Amino acid sequence: MKTLSKARISAIGTYVPEKRMTNKDFEKIVDTSDEWIVQRTGMKERRIAGSHEFTSDLCIKAVENLQSRYNGTLDDIDMIIVSTTTADYAFPSTACQVQEHFGWKEVGAVDVNATCAGLTYGLHIANGLITSGLHKKILVISGETLSKTTDYTDRASCILFGDGAGALLVERDDNSPSFITFAQDTKGDGARHLYRTGLRSDLKGEPLSGEGKMIQNGREVYKWAVRSIPEGVKKLLSQAEMELKDIDWFVPHSANLRMVESICEKTGISLEKALTSVEWFGNTSSVSIVLALDEAVKNGKLKEGDTLILFGFGGGLTYTGLIVKWGAPAS
């Protein structure tokens, strides 16, 4: 079943902090090596926010980057959706902080938390709001400062995560919509394999005060992803009445390059068609897809009119996959 859509992705912007954390840097703080990290994850660097740099700051800079590349105005946006798991505060939302910075009037603002699937969830929501006629122009932003919730004594997980932000503009377009179809699934019983401590020390634990840290059973998350994402891709193609040859680029969440390789092998998608950001930015949660898209735009790979599979997946456990036509011009 193809999706009725009247929404187009029309612009992109990104931002990453200046500080780089290399594999060699990790050799100084935990028992690891550059060779070990690359072999298991494909990661070489990740960006780390400064002590006075937070998710809202990164989101604002990503929007400023989009604004500088967009041939239009953002003064008429009517909704801001921010995907994040590392908001500056429990409330107000990061979206409200973005609105305050730019001073936009008569605009809605809300955060969504679907972890690494947040970007595709946000795009799906934006498409629905615009296609229904309720809204006309929506900013979908992903921002994370995962370094602030990473346990740097945990050798297995601390090497994985980086910080960054990305923004996509979605606006009304009756003639050239981007959204073709979607697929979603959730396995809430897998939540124990990936979560961040907060009011509870674990999913069944006692109340805990203080900053939460991420807890991950990487093996179980990996097994779920390499089983579920190929099934989701198959469903997307069937609904869109498409074949793999009709897809120009596959853009999965960049959790781990080895995971992406396995997913590509199981789906029959050539690794050369996969756009990733994990090598130089690490796992940036829902930001990873936007970073991969923008790198492809800057390198001249991604062109207006290309057909993409965007597939976000992560803690929940939950996923949202989309088939879209890329509507933003090259920049």
C-alpha positions in Angstrom: 0.0 0.0 0.0 1.5 3.3 -1.1 1.1 6.2 1.3 -1.0 9.2 0.2 1.4 12.1 0.8 1.4 15.8 0.1 4.7 16.5 1.9 8.2 17.0 0.5 11.6 17.0 2.2 13.0 20.3 0.9 16.1 21.2 2.8 18.8 19.8 5.1 21.3 21.1 7.6 23.7 19.6 10.1 26.2 20.4 12.8 28.8 18.5 14.8 31.0 19.7 17.7 34.6 20.6 16.9 36.2 18.2 19.4 37.2 14.8 17.8 37.7 11.7 19.9 39.7 9.1 18.1 40.3 5.5 18.8 43.8 6.4 20.0 42.2 8.6 22.6 40.2 5.6 23.9 43.4 3.6 24.2 44.4 6.0 27.0 41.3 5.5 29.2 40.2 1.9 28.7 41.7 -1.4 27.7 41.1 -1.2 23.9 42.9 -0.5 20.6 42.3 1.2 17.3 42.5 -2.2 15.5 39.9 -3.8 17.9 37.4 -0.9 17.6 37.7 -0.7 13.8 37.4 -4.5 13.4 34.2 -4.6 15.5 32.5 -1.3 14.7 34.1 0.4 11.7 34.4 3.5 13.8 37.4 5.8 13.6 36.3 9.1 15.2 33.3 10.6 17.0 32.5 14.2 17.9 32.2 15.3 21.5 30.2 18.3 22.8 32.0 20.7 25.1 31.1 20.9 28.8 29.0 24.0 28.1 27.5 22.7 24.8 24.2 21.0 25.0 21.6 19.3 22.7 19.7 22.5 22.1 22.9 24.3 21.1 23.6 21.7 18.5 20.1 21.7 17.2 20.1 25.5 16.8 23.4 25.3 14.8 22.0 22.6 12.6 19.0 24.8 11.8 21.2 27.7 11.1 23.2 25.6 8.7 19.9 24.5 7.0 18.8 28.2 6.8 22.0 29.2 5.1 21.4 26.6 2.4 17.7 26.9 1.9 16.3 29.1 -0.9 13.4 30.4 1.2 12.3 31.5 4.6 11.8 29.6 7.8 9.6 32.4 9.3 6.5 30.6 8.2 7.1 27.2 9.8 4.2 26.1 11.9 5.7 23.1 13.8 9.0 22.0 15.3 9.6 18.4 16.0 12.8 17.5 17.8 14.0 13.9 18.2 16.3 13.5 21.2 17.1 11.3 24.2 19.4 13.8 25.7 17.4 17.0 26.1 18.9 19.7 28.2 16.0 19.5 30.7 13.2 17.1 31.4 11.2 20.1 30.4 10.9 22.6 28.7 11.3 20.6 25.5 14.3 21.1 23.2 11.8 22.2 20.5 10.7 25.1 22.7 14.3 26.1 23.2 14.8 26.2 19.4 11.7 28.3 19.0 12.8 30.7 21.6 16.2 31.2 19.9 14.7 32.0 16.5 11.7 33.8 17.8 9.2 32.2 15.4 5.6 33.1 16.0 2.5 30.8 16.1 4.5 27.6 15.9 4.0 24.3 17.7 6.9 22.7 19.4 7.3 19.1 20.7 10.0 16.6 21.4 9.7 12.9 20.5 11.7 10.1 22.0 12.1 7.0 19.8 15.8 6.7 20.4 17.7 5.8 17.3 14.4 5.6 15.3 13.5 9.2 16.3 14.4 10.8 12.9 12.2 8.5 10.9 9.4 8.7 13.5 9.6 12.5 13.3 9.5 12.5 9.5 6.5 10.1 9.6 4.7 12.4 12.0 5.5 15.5 9.9 4.2 13.8 6.7 0.9 12.9 8.5 0.4 16.4 9.9 1.1 18.0 6.5 -0.8 15.6 4.4 -3.9 15.9 6.7 -3.9 19.6 6.1 -3.2 20.5 9.7 0.2 22.0 9.0 2.2 23.3 6.0 5.8 23.6 7.0 7.6 21.5 9.7 11.2 21.4 10.9 12.2 17.9 11.9 15.4 18.1 14.0 17.5 15.3 15.6 20.0 16.3 18.3 22.1 14.2 20.7 24.8 14.8 23.3 25.3 11.1 24.0 28.7 11.7 25.5 27.0 13.2 28.5 25.3 9.9 29.3 28.1 7.5 28.3 29.8 5.5 31.0 33.5 5.9 30.0 34.5 3.1 32.3 32.5 0.6 30.3 34.9 -0.7 27.7 32.3 -2.3 25.5 30.0 0.7 25.1 32.0 3.9 25.6 33.7 3.6 22.3 30.4 3.7 20.4 28.7 7.1 20.9 29.1 10.6 19.5 27.3 13.9 19.4 25.7 15.9 16.7 22.5 17.4 15.2 20.7 17.5 11.9 17.6 19.2 10.6 15.2 18.5 7.7 12.5 20.8 6.4 9.2 19.1 5.4 6.7 21.3 3.5 3.5 21.0 1.6 3.9 19.9 -2.0 0.9 18.5 -3.9 2.9 17.8 -7.0 6.2 16.3 -5.9 5.7 14.6 -2.5 8.6 12.7 -0.9 6.8 10.0 1.1 6.0 6.8 -0.6 5.3 4.2 2.1 6.3 3.3 5.7 6.8 0.2 8.0 6.8 0.2 11.8 7.2 -2.4 14.5 7.9 -2.5 18.2 9.1 -5.2 20.6 8.7 -3.7 24.0 9.9 -6.9 25.7 13.4 -6.1 24.3 13.6 -2.9 26.3 15.8 -4.6 28.9 18.6 -4.9 26.3 19.0 -1.1 25.7 18.0 1.6 28.1 19.2 4.5 30.1 18.9 4.6 33.9 16.9 7.4 35.4 14.3 7.2 38.1 15.0 3.5 38.3 18.5 2.0 38.4 17.3 -0.6 35.9 14.0 -1.7 34.4 13.0 -3.5 37.6 15.2 -1.7 40.1 14.9 0.8 42.9 14.7 4.6 42.6 18.0 6.2 41.7 19.0 9.8 42.0 21.6 11.4 39.7 22.4 11.3 36.1 21.4 8.2 34.1 23.8 6.2 32.0 23.2 4.0 29.0 23.0 0.3 29.5 23.3 -2.0 26.4 23.3 -5.7 25.7 24.9 -5.2 22.3 24.7 -8.8 21.2 20.9 -9.0 21.7 20.3 -5.6 20.0 22.4 -6.8 17.1 20.4 -10.0 16.8 17.1 -8.1 16.8 18.3 -5.6 14.2 19.7 -8.0 11.7 16.6 -10.1 11.9 14.0 -7.3 11.9 15.3 -4.7 9.5 15.5 -7.1 6.5 11.9 -8.1 7.2 10.9 -4.4 7.4 12.7 -3.6 4.1 10.9 -6.5 2.4 7.6 -5.1 3.7 8.4 -1.6 2.4 9.2 -2.8 -1.1 6.1 -4.9 -1.2 3.9 -2.0 -0.1 5.5 0.4 -2.6 5.3 -2.2 -5.4 9.0 -1.8 -5.9 12.1 -3.9 -6.2 15.6 -3.4 -4.9 16.7 -2.1 -8.3 14.3 0.8 -7.8 16.2 2.0 -4.7 19.1 4.4 -5.2 20.3 4.5 -1.6 19.8 2.6 1.6 20.2 4.8 4.7 19.9 2.8 7.9 20.7 4.1 11.4 24.5 4.1 11.7 24.8 2.0 14.9 27.7 -0.1 13.9 29.3 -0.6 10.4 29.4 -4.4 10.9 25.6 -4.4 11.7 25.0 -2.4 8.5 27.1 -4.9 6.5 25.0 -7.8 7.9 21.7 -6.1 7.2 22.8 -5.3 3.6 23.9 -8.9 3.1 20.5 -10.3 4.4 18.4 -7.8 2.3 20.5 -8.2 -0.8 21.3 -4.5 -0.9 24.8 -3.7 -2.2 27.0 -2.2 0.5 27.9 0.4 -2.0 24.3 1.7 -1.9 24.4 2.1 1.9 24.9 5.7 3.2 26.5 5.7 6.7 28.0 8.2 9.1 29.4 5.8 11.7 33.0 5.9 10.5 33.7 9.5 11.4 30.9 10.4 13.8 30.2 7.2 15.8 26.7 6.2 16.8 24.8 9.5 17.1 21.4 7.8 17.7 18.7 9.4 15.5 21.1 12.0 14.1 23.1 9.3 12.3 20.7 9.2 9.3 20.7 13.0 8.8 24.5 13.1 9.0 24.8 10.3 6.4 22.4 12.1 4.1 24.3 15.3 4.3 27.6 13.7 3.7 26.2 12.2 0.6 24.8 15.6 -0.5 28.2 17.2 0.0 30.0 14.4 -1.8 27.7 14.7 -4.8 26.2 11.2 -4.3 22.7 12.1 -3.3 20.7 13.9 -6.0 17.2 15.4 -6.1 14.7 12.7 -7.2 16.7 9.8 -5.8 14.7 7.1 -4.2 15.8 6.2 -0.6 15.0 3.7 2.1 15.5 5.5 5.5 15.5 3.0 8.3 15.7 4.1 12.0 15.8 1.4 14.7 16.8 1.3 18.4 15.8 1.3 22.0 12.3 0.4 22.7 12.9 -1.8 20.8 11.3 -0.1 17.9 11.7 0.9 14.3 10.3 3.0 11.5 11.3 2.6 7.9 10.4 4.9 5.1 10.7 4.9 1.3 11.0 8.5 0.2 12.0 10.6 -2.9 14.7 13.0 -2.0 13.3 16.4 -2.6 16.1 18.8 -1.4 18.3 20.3 -4.1 22.1 19.6 -4.0 24.1 22.1 -2.0 
